[in-house]
Amino acid sequence: MIRIVLAFILLVFAASAAPAATIRIVAFGDSGTSGWLIPRDQAYPAQLEKRLRAKGYDVAVKNAGIPGDTAAGALKRFDMAIDPGTAICILEFGTNDLGSGASMKTVRARVTELVRALRARQIEVLVVGLGKMDFADIARANDALYAHWKLPRGKYRARDGAHFNAEGYSILVGQMLPQVEALIQRVGGTPR
């Protein structure tokens, strides 16, 4: 009986002492995610990873942004972008769909399909709206969180005047950090 109790205590101690696995986050989007016109290490995925690590979180943030991509394209590359073991996905699409002639109704349907596919894999989701695109209701309906990117044109933009520069991304990361931390807590992550 004593051996069984000791074995149980050792097992519990070993489990609690074991290091937690790195939380895998995928930033899935278009040029707004990839960091068009700036070095990749200044785009928001890299800045987010640095900020979370500085707060003590063991995270890895993959930049799965492709300039020009659409939500329709994302549905086609979904399995390549969302690696096994992904715990959280930050989803940013819609601008290029609208630019290629899709209606807002179609864009919303595509974003909804992406969110549902992620949730079906038990992946926590942060949906990002940009400019006039508001997907807060899509996030709420699918137990996801929501952030809205909106910065004035000017000093927070890259040289094309449309995309964000490193300073703009830093502000956006700060704005969405509470939602990302809430999702990390949902998947059992805590700062060291």
Helices and strands as residue ranges (DSSP letters): H 2-17, E 23-29, H 31-34, G 40-42, H 44-54, E 59-65, H 71-81, E 86-92, H 95-99, H 104-120, E 124-130, H 136-141, E 145-149, H 166-186
